[in-house]
């Protein structure tokens, strides 16, 4: 059983959770499913376009990167599925540990920190 120590754990690979993780050092992101930003991608409806106005510097940088790559329509809507791959590259560049297909089995406080036990798809 491998043990790793992190300052912060983020549960869920929502775009919000990943944005938070990108702001931190020594962080792990734990996701039950197998896709980053699934709540956004799965809820996207082609008939109801949404123009995104980022509120943070990092969000504006991400949007500009998407525009440069041709992943934003002429009317300002983000193409969500390919945007996930750009976000993945940000996580890789920052060396953020991300565990997909991972079930949290227990969380307990031990001597001033939290011990998180997980079952990961790789065992």
N, C-alpha and C positions, 0 to 999 in steps of 0.2 A: 504494500500500500504506500503510494507516494504522498508525502506531505509537502505542502508549499505554504508560505506565509505571505499574506497580502495586507496592506493597510486598509483596503476597501474592497467590498464585494458588491457588484451590481447584479440584481436579479432581473433578467429579461433583456432581450436585445431590441427593445423598442428604440426608435430614433432618439427619444429623450434619454434613455438609459445609456446608449452608446455615446451620445453627446457629452453626458456627464463623465463617462469613462475616459473620453479623449482629453478631458480637462485635468485628469489626475495622474499621479505616478503610483506604481506598485498596486495595480488594481486587477481584479479578475471579473469577468462577465460570465454569468451562468445562465444558460438558456435551455428550457425544457424541449423546445422544438429544434428544427434544423435550418431556420432561415432568419437572417437579420431583418428587422423591421417588418415582420410578417403582418402585424396589426395594420400597418399603413398600406402595404402592398395588397393584402387581401380585402381591404375595405375600399380600395380605389374604384371609383365608378367612372367609366369613360364619359357617360352622359352628364356628369356633374363636375366639370373641371374646377380645380382649386389652385389659385395662384398663391404661392408661399412668399411671405415677407419675413425673412429671418430677423431675429431680435438681438443676436449676438454677432461678434466679429467672426467667430468660427463658422456660424451659420451662413453669414454672407460670403465667406471664403468658399464654403462648400457649394453654395448656389452658383457662384462664379465659375467654379471648377466644372459643375454640371453643364453650364451654358457653353463653356469652352469645348466640352466634349460632345455637344449637340444633344444633350439629354433633357433640354427644356424646350417646349414648343414655342412658336412665335408669339403666342398669347400668354406665355409665362407659366404654363403647367409643367410640373416635373414628371418625367416618365419614371414611375417608381421602381419597376423591376431592375432596370440597369443601374439606377442610382444606388441600389444595395451593393453592387460590386465596387463602386467608387468608395462607398463607406467602408467596405471590407479592406480596401487598399490602405485607407487611413489607419485602421486598426493594426494592420500588419506593419506599416511604417513606424508606428509608435510602440510596437512589440507588446500590445495588450493581449494578455491571455484570455481567450474566449472559449468557453466550453459549450458546444452545441450538443443537443441530444443528451442532456444531463439532468438527472433527477436529484433534488435535494432530499436527503433522507433524514437529516436531523441538524438542528442548530442549538448549541448550548454555550452558555457563558462559562469560561474556564479561566480563573486567575486574571481577570481584567481584559480578556479578549474573547472573541467568539470562535468556536470550533464549528466549522460547517462540514458535514459529511455528505458526500455526493456519490451517486452511481453514474458513471460516465459511459457513453456508448462503447468506448474501447475497453471497458472493464474497470 
